[in-house]
Each structure stands twice: as C-alpha cells, then as structure tokens.
Amino acid sequence: MGALSRYLEKRFGMPTRHIVNPLGVASVGTTATKLLNNNPDRLMLLIINLSANVLYVGFESDVSNTKGIYLVSRGGHLVLVADEDGELVGQEIWVVGSDTATTLYCVVTEAS
C-alpha cells in the first residue's frame, strides 16, 4: 500500500478505490443523461467538461441550462468531497450539454 492509499484510508477511515466513468458515459447531447447512480459509498467525484460546449450538472433528471451547475467549455469542472460537501457526493448525478457531442471525463473515489 502506497502513501496516498494510506492517507485516503486515514482520512476516510476505510480503504478506497477510484473508477473512471462508472456508467460508461463519456459524451452527452441536449437530452439529460444519468452520469452517476445514487451511491452512498462514494466519497469524492470529479467531472471535467472536455468539449467546446457548455455542460450542466444537476442532481435531478430535469437538469438544464436554467437548472444545473454550469461547467464552462474546455476544462470547466466540478469537485465534490464528502467531508466538505456532505451527502451531495453520493447523490444521483445528471448532465446535459449545450449541443451534441459534449464530451466529459468523470472520476469517482468510493469505499472499496
């Protein structure tokens, strides 16, 4: 076990693992798409907008340009950590792009 693994285990009190794009979603269009299921074992998450489009992130299936967290193009990101953001980290996450082929990258850390 490396120092980083020991640090995370000490911080969260349990072993962890990271998963890239858990539901296989790497691109979305203008229809809301579920990015992450509800997961009470999720401790951290990172979502990065890789595209030239805007990406909106929300906690409900009706996420939109008027009801979502705005992630700017080419690097806009959202980080949620359990000890700072509470139970939001484990909630279902939905995304929608401002246009077709809005690419993203998602990494989660959860209890293993």
C-alpha positions in Angstrom: 0.0 0.0 0.0 1.4 3.4 -1.0 1.4 6.6 1.0 -1.5 8.0 -0.9 -3.6 4.9 -0.2 -2.7 5.1 3.5 -3.6 8.8 3.5 -7.0 8.3 2.0 -7.7 5.3 4.3 -6.8 7.5 7.3 -8.9 10.5 6.0 -12.0 8.4 5.3 -11.5 5.6 7.8 -11.7 2.9 5.1 -9.9 1.6 2.0 -10.9 3.4 -1.2 -10.7 2.8 -5.0 -11.2 5.1 -8.0 -13.3 4.4 -11.0 -13.3 6.3 -14.3 -16.8 6.9 -16.0 -18.6 4.3 -13.8 -21.7 4.2 -16.1 -19.6 4.5 -19.3 -20.9 8.0 -20.1 -18.2 10.0 -21.9 -20.3 12.2 -24.2 -23.8 13.6 -23.9 -26.2 15.7 -26.0 -29.0 18.0 -25.4 -31.1 15.4 -23.5 -30.4 14.9 -19.8 -28.3 11.8 -19.2 -27.6 10.0 -16.0 -23.9 10.2 -15.3 -23.8 8.6 -11.8 -26.2 6.4 -9.9 -27.0 7.2 -6.2 -24.1 5.7 -4.3 -23.7 6.1 -0.5 -20.2 4.7 -0.7 -19.0 7.5 -3.0 -16.5 9.7 -1.2 -15.3 12.1 -3.9 -16.1 12.9 -7.5 -14.6 14.9 -10.3 -16.3 15.9 -13.5 -14.4 17.7 -16.2 -16.0 19.2 -19.4 -13.6 18.4 -22.2 -15.7 19.8 -25.1 -16.2 23.2 -26.7 -19.8 23.1 -25.5 -21.1 24.1 -22.1 -22.0 21.2 -19.7 -24.7 21.4 -17.0 -24.6 19.1 -14.0 -27.5 18.5 -11.7 -28.9 16.2 -9.0 -32.3 15.7 -10.8 -33.3 14.3 -14.2 -34.6 17.7 -15.3 -31.1 19.3 -15.3 -31.0 22.1 -17.9 -29.4 25.4 -18.7 -31.7 27.0 -16.1 -31.4 24.3 -13.5 -27.9 23.0 -13.2 -24.3 23.7 -12.3 -22.6 25.5 -15.3 -19.3 24.0 -16.4 -17.5 26.1 -18.9 -16.1 24.6 -22.1 -12.6 23.1 -22.3 -11.9 22.4 -18.6 -14.8 23.5 -16.5 -15.0 21.1 -13.6 -16.9 20.1 -10.5 -15.3 18.5 -7.5 -17.3 17.2 -4.6 -15.7 15.7 -1.5 -17.8 14.0 1.3 -16.2 15.8 4.3 -16.8 19.2 2.6 -20.0 18.7 0.6 -21.8 16.1 2.6 -24.3 13.7 1.1 -24.4 15.6 -2.2 -21.4 13.4 -3.2 -23.5 10.3 -3.1 -26.5 11.6 -5.0 -27.5 10.7 -8.4 -25.8 13.0 -11.0 -27.3 14.0 -14.3 -25.7 16.0 -17.1 -26.8 17.8 -20.3 -24.8 19.5 -22.9 -25.5 22.8 -24.7 -25.1 20.9 -28.0 -24.5 17.4 -29.3 -21.2 15.5 -28.6 -20.4 17.3 -25.3 -17.5 15.2 -24.0 -16.7 14.8 -20.4 -14.4 12.9 -18.0 -15.6 11.6 -14.7 -13.6 10.0 -11.8 -15.1 8.9 -8.5 -13.5 7.6 -5.4 -15.5 5.2 -3.3 -15.1 2.8 -0.4 -13.7 -0.5 -1.6 
